[in-house]
Amino acid sequence: MQFRETDLPGIGKKFSIINSEGYKIAVIIHITGKRELFIFEPDDYDDPVCDVVLNEEEANQLASVLMGAYYKPEQENIKEVLIKDLAIEWLKIPPSSPLVGKSIKEENIRMKTGITIIAIIKENNKTIVNPPPDTVLEAGDTIVVVGTREQVEKFSQLYNLNL
């Protein structure tokens, strides 16, 4: 899928999506609130095969339907069950935390708490994605952790981190 946002000075914004089958869907949101929806065939992005004008209320209703507010396919319900207890948190390490100066492996974080550190954002905004176990944690680092809600709470309490 390709997504593109374009400013249209004096008009509003245009959002374009090209789906996996090559169809292009373009939405223009005018500064007046009017919405225009265009659908293009994969081999012709110049002339839409369909164009629909929606007011704000109609656009909101359509968006609600597309987002699954009225009906969720069984596949979506299965995903919801799988991630119901999943928690992802961004936690800043204060100077008083026992994590300061310790490596992920040295602290044995996963064994102690069940959480996994999936990223570290350093104070210079350098991001370490999927940090190796020998990565040393420093005061001021923001760590991105994943686990159950209970595991994240246990981790934050154990290491003096504010949720």
OpenMM code with the backbone's topology and positions (N, CA, C; nanometers):
from openmm import Vec3, app, unit

residues = "MET GLN PHE ARG GLU THR ASP LEU PRO GLY ILE GLY LYS LYS PHE SER ILE ILE ASN SER GLU GLY TYR LYS ILE ALA VAL ILE ILE HIS ILE THR GLY LYS ARG GLU LEU PHE ILE PHE GLU PRO ASP ASP TYR ASP ASP PRO VAL CYS ASP VAL VAL LEU ASN GLU GLU GLU ALA ASN GLN LEU ALA SER VAL LEU MET GLY ALA TYR TYR LYS PRO GLU GLN GLU ASN ILE LYS GLU VAL LEU ILE LYS ASP LEU ALA ILE GLU TRP LEU LYS ILE PRO PRO SER SER PRO LEU VAL GLY LYS SER ILE LYS GLU GLU ASN ILE ARG MET LYS THR GLY ILE THR ILE ILE ALA ILE ILE LYS GLU ASN ASN LYS THR ILE VAL ASN PRO PRO PRO ASP THR VAL LEU GLU ALA GLY ASP THR ILE VAL VAL VAL GLY THR ARG GLU GLN VAL GLU LYS PHE SER GLN LEU TYR ASN LEU ASN LEU".split()
positions = [
    Vec3(0.0842, -0.1175, 0.0000),
    Vec3(0.0000, 0.0000, 0.0000),
    Vec3(0.0889, 0.1240, 0.0000),
    Vec3(0.0514, 0.2206, -0.0796),
    Vec3(0.1216, 0.3490, -0.0838),
    Vec3(0.0268, 0.4567, -0.0336),
    Vec3(0.0769, 0.5449, 0.0501),
    Vec3(-0.0046, 0.6534, 0.1051),
    Vec3(0.0676, 0.7848, 0.0813),
    Vec3(-0.0085, 0.8847, 0.0415),
    Vec3(0.0517, 1.0152, 0.0155),
    Vec3(-0.0432, 1.1257, 0.0608),
    Vec3(0.0130, 1.2280, 0.1235),
    Vec3(-0.0626, 1.3459, 0.1670),
    Vec3(-0.0063, 1.4665, 0.0932),
    Vec3(-0.0977, 1.5474, 0.0347),
    Vec3(-0.0551, 1.6627, -0.0432),
    Vec3(-0.1342, 1.7855, 0.0003),
    Vec3(-0.0634, 1.8954, 0.0270),
    Vec3(-0.1313, 2.0229, 0.0551),
    Vec3(-0.1841, 2.0800, -0.0752),
    Vec3(-0.3054, 2.1306, -0.0702),
    Vec3(-0.3650, 2.1993, -0.1838),
    Vec3(-0.3949, 2.3417, -0.1389),
    Vec3(-0.2999, 2.4340, -0.1552),
    Vec3(-0.3162, 2.5712, -0.1053),
    Vec3(-0.4472, 2.6340, -0.1533),
    Vec3(-0.5196, 2.6900, -0.0576),
    Vec3(-0.6461, 2.7547, -0.0876),
    Vec3(-0.7620, 2.6585, -0.1045),
    Vec3(-0.7339, 2.5266, -0.1053),
    Vec3(-0.8386, 2.4254, -0.1242),
    Vec3(-0.8513, 2.3376, -0.0010),
    Vec3(-0.7402, 2.2793, 0.0438),
    Vec3(-0.7413, 2.1875, 0.1574),
    Vec3(-0.6267, 2.0891, 0.1470),
    Vec3(-0.6577, 1.9600, 0.1646),
    Vec3(-0.5563, 1.8543, 0.1572),
    Vec3(-0.6080, 1.7399, 0.0728),
    Vec3(-0.5147, 1.6711, 0.0083),
    Vec3(-0.5482, 1.5523, -0.0703),
    Vec3(-0.4734, 1.4338, -0.0110),
    Vec3(-0.5439, 1.3249, 0.0075),
    Vec3(-0.4861, 1.2009, 0.0575),
    Vec3(-0.5068, 1.0950, -0.0498),
    Vec3(-0.3982, 1.0266, -0.0881),
    Vec3(-0.4061, 0.9245, -0.1922),
    Vec3(-0.3543, 0.7926, -0.1380),
    Vec3(-0.4258, 0.6883, -0.1710),
    Vec3(-0.3862, 0.5530, -0.1323),
    Vec3(-0.3879, 0.4673, -0.2580),
    Vec3(-0.2809, 0.3930, -0.2805),
    Vec3(-0.2801, 0.2924, -0.3864),
    Vec3(-0.2771, 0.1584, -0.3154),
    Vec3(-0.3829, 0.0798, -0.3357),
    Vec3(-0.3928, -0.0474, -0.2632),
    Vec3(-0.3104, -0.1560, -0.3311),
    Vec3(-0.3103, -0.2749, -0.2728),
    Vec3(-0.2267, -0.3848, -0.3207),
    Vec3(-0.2663, -0.4318, -0.4601),
    Vec3(-0.3874, -0.4008, -0.5047),
    Vec3(-0.4316, -0.4384, -0.6391),
    Vec3(-0.4065, -0.3269, -0.7407),
    Vec3(-0.3504, -0.2147, -0.6968),
    Vec3(-0.3173, -0.1062, -0.7874),
    Vec3(-0.4239, 0.0000, -0.8022),
    Vec3(-0.5381, -0.0167, -0.7380),
    Vec3(-0.6416, 0.0863, -0.7441),
    Vec3(-0.5983, 0.2059, -0.6610),
    Vec3(-0.6280, 0.3245, -0.7115),
    Vec3(-0.5956, 0.4468, -0.6387),
    Vec3(-0.7246, 0.5065, -0.5847),
    Vec3(-0.7223, 0.5412, -0.4576),
    Vec3(-0.8337, 0.6095, -0.3935),
    Vec3(-0.7800, 0.7439, -0.3477),
    Vec3(-0.8421, 0.8501, -0.3913),
    Vec3(-0.7989, 0.9842, -0.3530),
    Vec3(-0.9140, 1.0532, -0.2810),
    Vec3(-0.8800, 1.1200, -0.1718),
    Vec3(-0.9782, 1.1963, -0.0954),
    Vec3(-0.9276, 1.3387, -0.0853),
    Vec3(-1.0121, 1.4324, -0.1240),
    Vec3(-0.9793, 1.5736, -0.1072),
    Vec3(-1.0706, 1.6279, 0.0018),
    Vec3(-1.0083, 1.6830, 0.1054),
    Vec3(-1.0837, 1.7466, 0.2136),
    Vec3(-1.0674, 1.8968, 0.1950),
    Vec3(-1.1769, 1.9599, 0.1586),
    Vec3(-1.1751, 2.1044, 0.1338),
    Vec3(-1.1775, 2.1805, 0.2660),
    Vec3(-1.1258, 2.3025, 0.2636),
    Vec3(-1.1275, 2.3853, 0.3852),
    Vec3(-1.2710, 2.4172, 0.4266),
    Vec3(-1.3652, 2.3992, 0.3365),
    Vec3(-1.5071, 2.4221, 0.3660),
    Vec3(-1.5704, 2.3038, 0.4386),
    Vec3(-1.4986, 2.1890, 0.4437),
    Vec3(-1.5532, 2.0694, 0.5072),
    Vec3(-1.6033, 1.9675, 0.4064),
    Vec3(-1.6216, 2.0075, 0.2823),
    Vec3(-1.6656, 1.9137, 0.1781),
    Vec3(-1.5565, 1.8093, 0.1554),
    Vec3(-1.5989, 1.6861, 0.1303),
    Vec3(-1.5054, 1.5779, 0.0999),
    Vec3(-1.5374, 1.5238, -0.0385),
    Vec3(-1.4345, 1.5014, -0.1178),
    Vec3(-1.4507, 1.4383, -0.2480),
    Vec3(-1.3709, 1.3092, -0.2478),
    Vec3(-1.4336, 1.2024, -0.2951),
    Vec3(-1.3717, 1.0704, -0.2995),
    Vec3(-1.3631, 1.0281, -0.4456),
    Vec3(-1.2434, 0.9914, -0.4912),
    Vec3(-1.2212, 0.9508, -0.6296),
    Vec3(-1.1614, 0.8107, -0.6301),
    Vec3(-1.2040, 0.7276, -0.7246),
    Vec3(-1.1475, 0.5934, -0.7398),
    Vec3(-1.0969, 0.5811, -0.8825),
    Vec3(-0.9712, 0.5341, -0.8952),
    Vec3(-0.9056, 0.5218, -1.0243),
    Vec3(-0.8717, 0.3753, -1.0508),
    Vec3(-0.8831, 0.3334, -1.1771),
    Vec3(-0.8408, 0.1993, -1.2198),
    Vec3(-0.6887, 0.1900, -1.2127),
    Vec3(-0.6345, 0.0692, -1.1955),
    Vec3(-0.4886, 0.0538, -1.1846),
    Vec3(-0.4107, 0.1082, -1.3041),
    Vec3(-0.4678, 0.1048, -1.4227),
    Vec3(-0.3927, 0.1474, -1.5407),
    Vec3(-0.4226, 0.2911, -1.5836),
    Vec3(-0.5015, 0.3656, -1.5041),
    Vec3(-0.5350, 0.5030, -1.5426),
    Vec3(-0.5614, 0.5876, -1.4187),
    Vec3(-0.4574, 0.6609, -1.3738),
    Vec3(-0.4733, 0.7475, -1.2571),
    Vec3(-0.5141, 0.8895, -1.2962),
    Vec3(-0.5431, 0.9107, -1.4248),
    Vec3(-0.5820, 1.0436, -1.4705),
    Vec3(-0.7333, 1.0669, -1.4646),
    Vec3(-0.8109, 0.9679, -1.5048),
    Vec3(-0.9566, 0.9820, -1.5088),
    Vec3(-1.0209, 0.8856, -1.4091),
    Vec3(-1.0865, 0.9389, -1.3051),
    Vec3(-1.1503, 0.8498, -1.2074),
    Vec3(-1.2693, 0.7755, -1.2684),
    Vec3(-1.2886, 0.6510, -1.2233),
    Vec3(-1.4062, 0.5754, -1.2668),
    Vec3(-1.5268, 0.6098, -1.1806),
    Vec3(-1.4989, 0.6713, -1.0650),
    Vec3(-1.6062, 0.7064, -0.9733),
    Vec3(-1.5635, 0.8287, -0.8949),
    Vec3(-1.6599, 0.9171, -0.8710),
    Vec3(-1.6313, 1.0301, -0.7841),
    Vec3(-1.7570, 1.0603, -0.7038),
    Vec3(-1.7374, 1.0749, -0.5733),
    Vec3(-1.8480, 1.0945, -0.4798),
    Vec3(-1.8166, 1.2158, -0.3930),
    Vec3(-1.9166, 1.2996, -0.3697),
    Vec3(-1.9026, 1.4147, -0.2814),
    Vec3(-1.9769, 1.3836, -0.1523),
    Vec3(-1.9095, 1.4032, -0.0392),
    Vec3(-1.9683, 1.3764, 0.0926),
    Vec3(-1.9592, 1.5007, 0.1791),
    Vec3(-2.0631, 1.5235, 0.2602),
    Vec3(-2.0512, 1.6293, 0.3606),
    Vec3(-1.9816, 1.5694, 0.4827),
    Vec3(-1.9552, 1.6491, 0.5830),
    Vec3(-1.8789, 1.6028, 0.6995),
    Vec3(-1.9482, 1.4869, 0.7709),
    Vec3(-2.0781, 1.4955, 0.7879),
    Vec3(-2.1527, 1.3893, 0.8570),
    Vec3(-2.1451, 1.2584, 0.7788),
    Vec3(-2.1617, 1.2651, 0.6481),
    Vec3(-2.1551, 1.1446, 0.5648),
    Vec3(-2.0149, 1.0840, 0.5677),
    Vec3(-1.9140, 1.1692, 0.5626),
    Vec3(-1.7756, 1.1223, 0.5663),
    Vec3(-1.7464, 1.0533, 0.6995),
    Vec3(-1.7949, 1.1110, 0.8087),
    Vec3(-1.7742, 1.0494, 0.9408),
    Vec3(-1.8439, 0.9147, 0.9499),
    Vec3(-1.9640, 0.9045, 0.8946),
    Vec3(-2.0372, 0.7779, 0.8965),
    Vec3(-1.9620, 0.6712, 0.8172),
    Vec3(-1.9149, 0.7077, 0.6980),
    Vec3(-1.8393, 0.6131, 0.6157),
    Vec3(-1.7112, 0.5708, 0.6866),
    Vec3(-1.6411, 0.6658, 0.7477),
    Vec3(-1.5175, 0.6339, 0.8205),
    Vec3(-1.5454, 0.5366, 0.9347),
    Vec3(-1.6553, 0.5561, 1.0054),
    Vec3(-1.6914, 0.4662, 1.1152),
    Vec3(-1.7144, 0.3247, 1.0656),
    Vec3(-1.7803, 0.3128, 0.9514),
    Vec3(-1.8043, 0.1803, 0.8936),
    Vec3(-1.6714, 0.1159, 0.8549),
    Vec3(-1.5836, 0.1918, 0.7877),
    Vec3(-1.4551, 0.1375, 0.7443),
    Vec3(-1.3659, 0.0991, 0.8618),
    Vec3(-1.3766, 0.1726, 0.9724),
    Vec3(-1.2937, 0.1439, 1.0900),
    Vec3(-1.3485, 0.0289, 1.1731),
    Vec3(-1.4655, -0.0223, 1.1384),
    Vec3(-1.5204, -0.1372, 1.2100),
    Vec3(-1.6032, -0.1018, 1.3308),
    Vec3(-1.6553, 0.0199, 1.3377),
    Vec3(-1.7368, 0.0592, 1.4524),
    Vec3(-1.8697, -0.0150, 1.4550),
    Vec3(-1.9173, -0.0596, 1.3387),
    Vec3(-2.0473, -0.1267, 1.3314),
    Vec3(-2.0352, -0.2771, 1.3161),
    Vec3(-1.9312, -0.3218, 1.2523),
    Vec3(-1.9140, -0.4649, 1.2275),
    Vec3(-1.7660, -0.4945, 1.2144),
    Vec3(-1.7225, -0.5979, 1.2855),
    Vec3(-1.5836, -0.6418, 1.2735),
    Vec3(-1.5838, -0.7844, 1.2227),
    Vec3(-1.5102, -0.8090, 1.1148),
    Vec3(-1.4984, -0.9468, 1.0670),
    Vec3(-1.4360, -1.0347, 1.1751),
    Vec3(-1.4616, -1.1621, 1.1688),
    Vec3(-1.4104, -1.2554, 1.2697),
    Vec3(-1.2593, -1.2422, 1.2862),
    Vec3(-1.1893, -1.2188, 1.1776),
    Vec3(-1.0434, -1.2024, 1.1832),
    Vec3(-1.0052, -1.0891, 1.2775),
    Vec3(-1.0791, -0.9778, 1.2736),
    Vec3(-1.0511, -0.8646, 1.3613),
    Vec3(-1.0763, -0.9015, 1.5071),
    Vec3(-1.1820, -0.9776, 1.5345),
    Vec3(-1.2111, -1.0202, 1.6713),
    Vec3(-1.0995, -1.1075, 1.7259),
    Vec3(-1.0435, -1.1933, 1.6416),
    Vec3(-0.9327, -1.2796, 1.6844),
    Vec3(-0.8113, -1.1944, 1.7204),
    Vec3(-0.7803, -1.0925, 1.6379),
    Vec3(-0.6679, -1.0037, 1.6674),
    Vec3(-0.6890, -0.9329, 1.8005),
    Vec3(-0.8128, -0.8885, 1.8260),
    Vec3(-0.8422, -0.8175, 1.9505),
    Vec3(-0.8150, -0.9051, 2.0717),
    Vec3(-0.8543, -1.0328, 2.0637),
    Vec3(-0.8311, -1.1257, 2.1745),
    Vec3(-0.6814, -1.1449, 2.1955),
    Vec3(-0.6066, -1.1548, 2.0854),
    Vec3(-0.4630, -1.1785, 2.0954),
    Vec3(-0.3886, -1.0621, 2.1592),
    Vec3(-0.4343, -0.9385, 2.1341),
    Vec3(-0.3611, -0.8243, 2.1872),
    Vec3(-0.4315, -0.7565, 2.3041),
    Vec3(-0.5369, -0.8174, 2.3553),
    Vec3(-0.6135, -0.7570, 2.4646),
    Vec3(-0.5245, -0.7214, 2.5835),
    Vec3(-0.4339, -0.8099, 2.6195),
    Vec3(-0.3487, -0.7867, 2.7360),
    Vec3(-0.2116, -0.7300, 2.7002),
    Vec3(-0.1887, -0.7023, 2.5739),
    Vec3(-0.0601, -0.6498, 2.5303),
    Vec3(-0.0455, -0.5041, 2.5723),
    Vec3(0.0695, -0.4720, 2.6268),
    Vec3(0.0976, -0.3336, 2.6649),
    Vec3(0.2328, -0.2941, 2.6073),
    Vec3(0.2368, -0.1771, 2.5447),
    Vec3(0.3612, -0.1197, 2.4958),
    Vec3(0.3727, 0.0165, 2.5621),
    Vec3(0.4833, 0.0395, 2.6313),
    Vec3(0.5009, 0.1652, 2.7051),
    Vec3(0.6362, 0.2272, 2.6742),
    Vec3(0.6392, 0.3598, 2.6776),
    Vec3(0.7622, 0.4383, 2.6662),
    Vec3(0.7933, 0.4880, 2.8063),
    Vec3(0.9079, 0.4502, 2.8607),
    Vec3(0.9448, 0.4852, 2.9977),
    Vec3(1.0820, 0.5525, 2.9995),
    Vec3(1.0886, 0.6677, 3.0643),
    Vec3(1.2164, 0.7396, 3.0743),
    Vec3(1.2887, 0.6926, 3.2000),
    Vec3(1.4168, 0.6650, 3.1879),
    Vec3(1.4966, 0.6163, 3.3009),
    Vec3(1.5492, 0.7358, 3.3794),
    Vec3(1.5051, 0.7506, 3.5051),
    Vec3(1.5566, 0.8605, 3.5878),
    Vec3(1.6930, 0.8232, 3.6448),
    Vec3(1.7706, 0.9227, 3.6892),
    Vec3(1.9029, 0.8947, 3.7463),
    Vec3(1.8972, 0.8010, 3.8672),
    Vec3(1.7841, 0.7976, 3.9386),
    Vec3(1.7718, 0.7148, 4.0591),
    Vec3(1.7386, 0.5681, 4.0304),
    Vec3(1.7171, 0.5329, 3.9044),
    Vec3(1.6774, 0.3956, 3.8712),
    Vec3(1.7937, 0.2986, 3.8858),
    Vec3(1.7669, 0.1786, 3.9390),
    Vec3(1.8712, 0.0757, 3.9465),
    Vec3(1.9186, 0.0270, 3.8095),
    Vec3(1.8486, 0.0677, 3.7022),
    Vec3(1.8900, 0.0281, 3.5673),
    Vec3(2.0122, 0.1047, 3.5182),
    Vec3(2.0363, 0.2234, 3.5736),
    Vec3(2.1432, 0.3108, 3.5246),
    Vec3(2.2781, 0.2401, 3.5356),
    Vec3(2.3478, 0.2357, 3.4204),
    Vec3(2.4810, 0.1745, 3.4167),
    Vec3(2.4792, 0.0236, 3.4042),
    Vec3(2.3645, -0.0364, 3.3929),
    Vec3(2.3540, -0.1833, 3.3815),
    Vec3(2.3116, -0.2205, 3.2396),
    Vec3(2.3544, -0.3386, 3.1973),
    Vec3(2.3116, -0.3870, 3.0660),
    Vec3(2.1792, -0.4631, 3.0826),
    Vec3(2.1101, -0.4806, 2.9724),
    Vec3(1.9836, -0.5545, 2.9731),
    Vec3(2.0096, -0.6969, 3.0244),
    Vec3(2.1182, -0.7578, 2.9759),
    Vec3(2.1523, -0.8945, 3.0154),
    Vec3(2.1910, -0.9008, 3.1636),
    Vec3(2.2714, -0.8056, 3.2074),
    Vec3(2.3181, -0.8020, 3.3466),
    Vec3(2.1998, -0.7956, 3.4436),
    Vec3(2.0990, -0.7181, 3.4092),
    Vec3(1.9811, -0.7043, 3.4954),
    Vec3(1.8842, -0.8205, 3.4800),
    Vec3(1.9034, -0.9023, 3.3743),
    Vec3(1.8178, -1.0184, 3.3526),
    Vec3(1.6692, -0.9757, 3.3520),
    Vec3(1.6418, -0.8687, 3.2786),
    Vec3(1.5116, -0.8025, 3.2827),
    Vec3(1.3970, -0.8946, 3.2424),
    Vec3(1.4140, -0.9680, 3.1351),
    Vec3(1.3037, -1.0538, 3.0895),
    Vec3(1.2715, -1.1621, 3.1915),
    Vec3(1.3734, -1.2214, 3.2511),
    Vec3(1.3496, -1.3273, 3.3515),
    Vec3(1.2857, -1.2704, 3.4777),
    Vec3(1.3276, -1.1497, 3.5186),
    Vec3(1.2734, -1.0897, 3.6412),
    Vec3(1.1304, -1.0389, 3.6247),
    Vec3(1.1000, -0.9827, 3.5073),
    Vec3(0.9722, -0.9126, 3.4936),
    Vec3(0.8832, -0.9644, 3.3809),
    Vec3(0.9405, -1.0335, 3.2841),
    Vec3(0.8627, -1.0826, 3.1703),
    Vec3(0.8543, -0.9845, 3.0544),
    Vec3(0.9011, -0.8610, 3.0721),
    Vec3(0.8924, -0.7639, 2.9640),
    Vec3(1.0122, -0.7779, 2.8702),
    Vec3(0.9981, -0.7200, 2.7525),
    Vec3(1.1056, -0.7147, 2.6552),
    Vec3(1.1275, -0.5688, 2.6171),
    Vec3(1.2536, -0.5265, 2.6151),
    Vec3(1.2863, -0.3926, 2.5680),
    Vec3(1.3009, -0.4027, 2.4165),
    Vec3(1.2121, -0.3316, 2.3439),
    Vec3(1.2145, -0.3408, 2.1980),
    Vec3(1.2852, -0.2224, 2.1323),
    Vec3(1.3092, -0.1161, 2.2093),
    Vec3(1.3833, -0.0018, 2.1549),
    Vec3(1.4334, 0.0854, 2.2690),
    Vec3(1.5407, 0.1573, 2.2416),
    Vec3(1.5953, 0.2554, 2.3355),
    Vec3(1.6149, 0.3843, 2.2573),
    Vec3(1.5602, 0.4935, 2.3106),
    Vec3(1.5778, 0.6245, 2.2484),
    Vec3(1.6731, 0.7024, 2.3392),
    Vec3(1.7909, 0.7289, 2.2877),
    Vec3(1.8920, 0.8008, 2.3643),
    Vec3(1.8576, 0.9492, 2.3703),
    Vec3(1.9178, 1.0225, 2.4627),
    Vec3(1.8889, 1.1656, 2.4767),
    Vec3(1.9251, 1.2446, 2.3514),
    Vec3(2.0178, 1.1945, 2.2702),
    Vec3(2.0538, 1.2619, 2.1443),
    Vec3(1.9602, 1.2207, 2.0300),
    Vec3(1.8496, 1.1538, 2.0668),
    Vec3(1.7464, 1.1058, 1.9738),
    Vec3(1.7917, 0.9910, 1.8852),
    Vec3(1.9072, 0.9323, 1.9141),
    Vec3(1.9487, 0.8116, 1.8430),
    Vec3(1.8627, 0.6968, 1.8962),
    Vec3(1.8060, 0.6187, 1.8060),
    Vec3(1.7201, 0.5080, 1.8461),
    Vec3(1.7891, 0.3757, 1.8182),
    Vec3(1.7865, 0.2883, 1.9168),
    Vec3(1.8398, 0.1531, 1.9010),
    Vec3(1.7190, 0.0601, 1.9010),
    Vec3(1.6875, 0.0052, 1.7843),
    Vec3(1.5751, -0.0866, 1.7726),
    Vec3(1.6237, -0.2280, 1.8007),
    Vec3(1.5449, -0.3019, 1.8792),
    Vec3(1.5806, -0.4386, 1.9177),
    Vec3(1.7227, -0.4432, 1.9733),
    Vec3(1.7463, -0.3711, 2.0834),
    Vec3(1.8824, -0.3588, 2.1358),
    Vec3(1.9400, -0.4944, 2.1787),
    Vec3(2.0689, -0.5146, 2.1527),
    Vec3(2.1317, -0.6399, 2.1967),
    Vec3(2.1396, -0.6451, 2.3493),
    Vec3(2.1495, -0.7651, 2.4058),
    Vec3(2.1484, -0.7812, 2.5518),
    Vec3(2.2602, -0.7073, 2.6246),
    Vec3(2.3731, -0.6810, 2.5566),
    Vec3(2.4836, -0.6143, 2.6248),
    Vec3(2.4712, -0.4615, 2.6218),
    Vec3(2.3587, -0.4101, 2.5724),
    Vec3(2.3368, -0.2651, 2.5690),
    Vec3(2.3236, -0.2116, 2.7111),
    Vec3(2.4038, -0.1098, 2.7425),
    Vec3(2.4019, -0.0487, 2.8758),
    Vec3(2.2987, 0.0640, 2.8771),
    Vec3(2.2154, 0.0636, 2.9807),
    Vec3(2.1105, 0.1644, 2.9947),
    Vec3(2.1637, 0.2844, 3.0727),
    Vec3(2.1204, 0.4049, 3.0316),
    Vec3(2.1703, 0.5275, 3.0945),
    Vec3(2.0549, 0.6144, 3.1407),
    Vec3(2.0817, 0.6978, 3.2392),
    Vec3(1.9818, 0.7942, 3.2841),
    Vec3(1.9440, 0.8829, 3.1655),
    Vec3(1.8161, 0.9082, 3.1503),
    Vec3(1.7686, 0.9896, 3.0397),
    Vec3(1.7257, 0.9091, 2.9186),
    Vec3(1.7667, 0.7815, 2.9120),
    Vec3(1.7200, 0.6965, 2.8023),
    Vec3(1.5691, 0.6775, 2.8156),
    Vec3(1.5015, 0.6722, 2.7023),
    Vec3(1.3611, 0.6323, 2.7013),
    Vec3(1.3578, 0.4928, 2.6423),
    Vec3(1.3030, 0.4000, 2.7183),
    Vec3(1.2972, 0.2626, 2.6700),
    Vec3(1.1535, 0.2291, 2.6309),
    Vec3(1.1413, 0.1551, 2.5229),
    Vec3(1.0110, 0.1086, 2.4768),
    Vec3(1.0040, -0.0388, 2.5139),
    Vec3(0.9046, -0.0714, 2.5978),
    Vec3(0.8926, -0.2078, 2.6482),
    Vec3(0.7598, -0.2676, 2.6051),
    Vec3(0.7578, -0.3994, 2.5942),
    Vec3(0.6352, -0.4706, 2.5593),
    Vec3(0.6193, -0.5884, 2.6550),
    Vec3(0.4960, -0.6130, 2.6931),
    Vec3(0.4615, -0.7231, 2.7828),
    Vec3(0.3140, -0.7123, 2.8176),
    Vec3(0.2704, -0.7883, 2.9153),
    Vec3(0.1328, -0.7717, 2.9626),
    Vec3(0.1285, -0.6463, 3.0492),
    Vec3(0.0107, -0.5987, 3.0768),
    Vec3(-0.0027, -0.4804, 3.1625),
    Vec3(0.0598, -0.5061, 3.3004),
    Vec3(0.0371, -0.6252, 3.3510),
    Vec3(0.0916, -0.6595, 3.4822),
    Vec3(0.2442, -0.6622, 3.4795),
    Vec3(0.3016, -0.7172, 3.3730),
    Vec3(0.4469, -0.7229, 3.3620),
    Vec3(0.5077, -0.5829, 3.3536),
    Vec3(0.4447, -0.4955, 3.2777),
    Vec3(0.4952, -0.3584, 3.2634),
    Vec3(0.4858, -0.2854, 3.3968),
    Vec3(0.3768, -0.3042, 3.4694),
    Vec3(0.3628, -0.2416, 3.6013),
    Vec3(0.4698, -0.2921, 3.6973),
    Vec3(0.4915, -0.4234, 3.6981),
    Vec3(0.5947, -0.4833, 3.7848),
    Vec3(0.7323, -0.4257, 3.7499),
    Vec3(0.7630, -0.4173, 3.6214),
    Vec3(0.8904, -0.3635, 3.5748),
    Vec3(0.9081, -0.2188, 3.6205),
    Vec3(0.8050, -0.1363, 3.6002),
    Vec3(0.8161, 0.0055, 3.6349),
    Vec3(0.8323, 0.0247, 3.7857),
    Vec3(0.7661, -0.0573, 3.8664),
    Vec3(0.7797, -0.0468, 4.0111),
    Vec3(0.9190, -0.0920, 4.0569),
    Vec3(0.9653, -0.2018, 4.0016),
    Vec3(1.0937, -0.2586, 4.0401),
    Vec3(1.2096, -0.1634, 4.0088),
    Vec3(1.1979, -0.0890, 3.8993),
    Vec3(1.3089, -0.0031, 3.8556),
    Vec3(1.2822, 0.1460, 3.8675),
    Vec3(1.1855, 0.1838, 3.9526),
    Vec3(1.1548, 0.3255, 3.9801),
    Vec3(1.1273, 0.4068, 3.8547),
    Vec3(1.0407, 0.3530, 3.7685),
    Vec3(1.0041, 0.4205, 3.6444),
    Vec3(0.8581, 0.4634, 3.6540),
    Vec3(0.8287, 0.5833, 3.6051),
    Vec3(0.6904, 0.6320, 3.6085),
    Vec3(0.6153, 0.5898, 3.4842),
    Vec3(0.5001, 0.5285, 3.5054),
    Vec3(0.4143, 0.4910, 3.3924),
    Vec3(0.3352, 0.6108, 3.3464),
] * unit.nanometer
topology = app.Topology()
chain = topology.addChain("A")
for resn in residues:
    res = topology.addResidue(resn, chain)
    for name in ("N", "CA", "C"):
        topology.addAtom(name, app.Element.getBySymbol(name[0]), res)
